[in-house]
Amino acid sequence: MLLRHRHARYFIALLSLCLLHYLCAGLRELWPQALWAQLLPVSATALPFLCWQALRQACGQSPSLLWLVLPPALMALSVWQWPQAIDGLLLLTYFACAAAMLLRLREGENAFVAQSLGGVGMTLTSWRLMALMLIFCALIDLAVTADISLADGIWVQALLLLGQCVLCLFIALALVITPVEAIALDAPIKTASESDEQVMRKVELLMRDSMLYRETGLNLAMLARKSAIPARKVSTAINLLYRQRVSQYVNQWRIQEACYHLSHSSRPVLDIMEAVGFVTKSNFNREFLRITGKTPSQWRAEHAGEQSLS
């Protein structure tokens, strides 16, 4: 089987690191003074940053190698030179990465790039569960530290058992609701049919003539109603012909008009954003960058004055 999704490698790397982390944890119980006992804080630090970078990749941003290497390196330095800082660094790492993930996920499914057919994708709920799992890990670590300091560690075993059970529940839920699709190496990839092309001709005519994309609340249901075509057919045609979700297809029309106004007028960017159908500036900027490879300001600077508006 072949996993046909360019973001799957980060998910696989995350699972591999989890296995390595728990392997070191098991070996530490057998040989507490061995090297892998010292590796645990390093792998524990790498996990949340790998989660965050995997989400960035799924959102169309290039993962930062610096953020994957620097925090574990700092933790390794703390293990050998400043062990009293380990707990504080772990708490900061988990809370910061969880906060960064939840902030990104506030935009819903629009935060993600299009997923190809037969791909491997993590649902929005799965990513939120992962962020909550990081927060839970931090809280368990905080509780264990407090128990050792205030109650001589009498509840440590119970807290660790509770943590393991809840983490297993988190992982089970994420696996259940994550759509993982795989296709065989020799399986034919579905292509668009003539009927799909006919659907898109009708949809594009509607977009071009009535400028339906300017509707801020435009979604698949409205597009299907306006075109008098079943929603499933519209979604399938867009996916097959453009390898996009409906929201991305609509945003492409919006960005196309925004580019025209930016290069042919001096209207404020926010006015243009609202005129073409965007509601939030963050969504507009992200989609503009995804489609054109430039920010609105960069586009205007490079294309200003190409032609005067009639």
N, C-alpha and C positions, 0 to 999 in steps of 0.2 A: 504494500500500500504506500501511496505517496501523499504526504501532507502538502496540499497546494495552497500554502499561505505564507507570505514573506515574513509575517510576524511570529510564526510558530516557533522559530528558533529561540526567541527570548523566553517563551513559555517553557520550552524544553530545558533551556539553561536554568530557569528558575526551579523546575522539578529536580534537575540534577543536583543543584546546590542544596536543596532541601534534603535529598538523600544523603549527600556528603555530610551535612550538618548533623543529622540524626545518627549516622554511622559513627561520627566522632563522639557524639554523646554516649552511645552504647559502649564504645571502646574505653571511654573515660571511666565508666563504672567498673571495668575490669582492671584497668591500669591507670589509676588516678594521676600518677606523676609523669605520665608519658607526654609526648609532644602534642598529640591530638587534643589533650585537655586545654592546652594553650591556644589551639586553633579555633575552639568553639566561639569565643567572643568575636574573632575575625569573620568567621562564616555567618554568625548571627548579624553582624553589621552589614555584610554584603547583601543579605536577603531583602531587606526593605528597599535598598537602592536599586536592586535588580527589578523588583516589582514596579517601582516608579519609572525606571527607564523602559520597561516593557510597555507600560501604559503610554509613555511619550511616543514610542515607536508606533503603537496602534493608532495614535492620534495624528500620525503623519509627520512627527518631528524626529530629527536625527538623534539617536541616543548619544549621550556624552560619555566618552571613555573615561574622562577625568573623574566623573561622579561614580563610576564603577570601580575605579582603582584607588582614588585618594582616601575615601572613608575607611575601607578595610586596612589600608596602609597605616593610617593614623591609629586605628585600633590595635594593630600589631605592635606599633611603637608603645602604646599605653600598656599593653600586656607585659612587656619586658621592662619598661622604664617607669611607668606611672599606673600601677594596677588599681589604685584607689579611685581612678577616674573612669573605670570600665563601666560601672553601673550607670553613671550619669550620661556617658556618651551613648550607651545603648538606648536609654530612655529618649534622649534628644533625637537620635536617629529614627526610631520607630514613629514617634509622634510627628516629626517633621515630614517624613515621607508619606505618612497617612494623610496629613493635612494637605500636602501638595497634590496627592491623588484625588481626594474628595473635592478640592478646588477645581481641578480639571474636569471632574465628572459632573459638575454643576450644569454644564451645557448639554447634558443628555447625550443621545446618540449622535447628535451633530458634531460632537467632539472627535468622532472617529472617521478615518478614511474609509473609502469604499472597500468592501470585501469581495474578492472574486468568487465566482461560482465554484462550489466544491471545496471551499476554503475552510480553514480552521479559524474560528473567531470566538472571542470571549464576550459574552453579553454584558450589557451595562450593569446588571445586577451582580454578575460574577466579579466584576472589577470593584464594585462597592463592597462586596463581601471581603475581598482581599484587603482593601483599605481598613475595614473594621477589624479584620483579623490582626493587622499590625497594631492597631490601638489596643486590642485585647492582650496581645503579647506584652506590650509595654506596661499595661496595668497589672498583669500577673507578676512581671519582674519587679514592679514597684511594691506590690504586696509582699513578695518574698523578702525583699530588702528591708521593708518595715518590720516584718515578723522577726527577722534575725536580730534587728536592732532593739526591738521593744519587748519581744517575748521569747528570746533565746532560741528562735527557730522551731518552736513546737508545732507550728502549722505548716511548715515548709513542704512536707511530703503531701499533705492534703491539697495545698494550693497547686503544687506541680501536677498532681493527678487531675484536679479540676481543669487546669490549663490544657493538659493533653486531651482530655475528653471533649472540651469545647472546640479545640483546634481541629480535632477529627471531624466534629460536626460541621464546622466551617468548610473544611476541604470537601466533605461529602456533598454538602449543598452546592458548592461551586461546581463540582463535577457533574452533578445531576442537571443543573440548569445551563451549563455551558454547551453550546451546540458544536460538537466536534464531528466534522464530516471528512471522510477520506475516500479517495477514488483509486481504482486500480491503475497500474501503469499503462495497461493496454485499453482502458475504458475510453470511449470517444467522448470528447467534450461537446456538450450541447451547443448548437449554434442557432442563430436567429433564423426564423422561417419567413416566408413571404408575408404571412399574416402579421408577424411582429413588425415588419417594415411598414405595413399599411397602418398599423396602430400608431407608430411613431410619426408617420406623415401627418396623420390627423392631429396628434398632440402638438407637433411642431407648428402646424398651421394655426392652431388655437393660441399657442404662446406668442407667435409672431404678430398675428393680426389683432388680437384683443389684449396683448401684453398681460396675460393672466398672471405671469410670474411676479407682477408688482403687488399682488394680494399678499399681505403680511401673514395671513392665516392659511395660505395655500398648502395643502397636504395631499396625500394620495387619494383620499376619499373625495375631496373637492375636485381634483383633477379628473377623476373617473366620472364624477357627476357632470362636469362641464363638457367633457368629451363624449359622454354617453357610451363609454367603454367600461366593461367590468374592471375593477381595481386590480384584480390579479393579472389580467392581460397587460394593463399599463405597466405594472411593476416588473413583470417578466420581460417585456419588450425593452424597457430601459436598462435592465440588468444585462440582458443578452447583447444588446447593440452597443451600449456605452460602458458596461461594467461599472455602473454607478447605482447608488440608491436614488430614490425619487428626490429626496431633499437636495442631494448634490447636483442632480440634473437641473432642478429649478434654480439653484444658486448659480449655476453656470450661466444661465440666461441673465440673471441679475447682475453678475459681475461683468458680462459683456456690455450691458448698457452702462454700467458704472464707469467702465474704461472709456467709453465714448464721451461721457460728460466730463470726466477728469481731463481728457486731452483736448476737448473742444470748448470748455467753458471755465469760468473762474468761480463757479458755485462752491460753497463750503463742502467739505467731504461729508459732514453729517447730513446735510440736506440731500446730497446725492444718495447716501446710504438709505435714508428713509424713502426717497422717491422710488428706488428700485425694489423695495420690499423687505429690506433687512430691519430688524428691531433692535438688536444690540450691536454695539461697535466691535466687541470682541469677536463675535461670529462673523461680521463683515470683514474684519482684518484677516482673520484666519482663512476664510474662504478665498479672499482676494490673493493672499500669499500662496495658497494651495494651487490655484488655477493659473495665476500669472507668474508666480515665482518672485513677485515684487510686492512691496507695500503700496498702498494708494498714493502716498506722497512720492515715492520713487517713480511710480508710473507717471504721475502728473509732471514731475520734473523732466522725465525723458521724452514725453510725448506732447507737452504743452505747445499750443499754437500750431498744431499740424494743419488745422483748417478752421476757419471762422464759422460760427453758427449762423445759419441763414435766419 
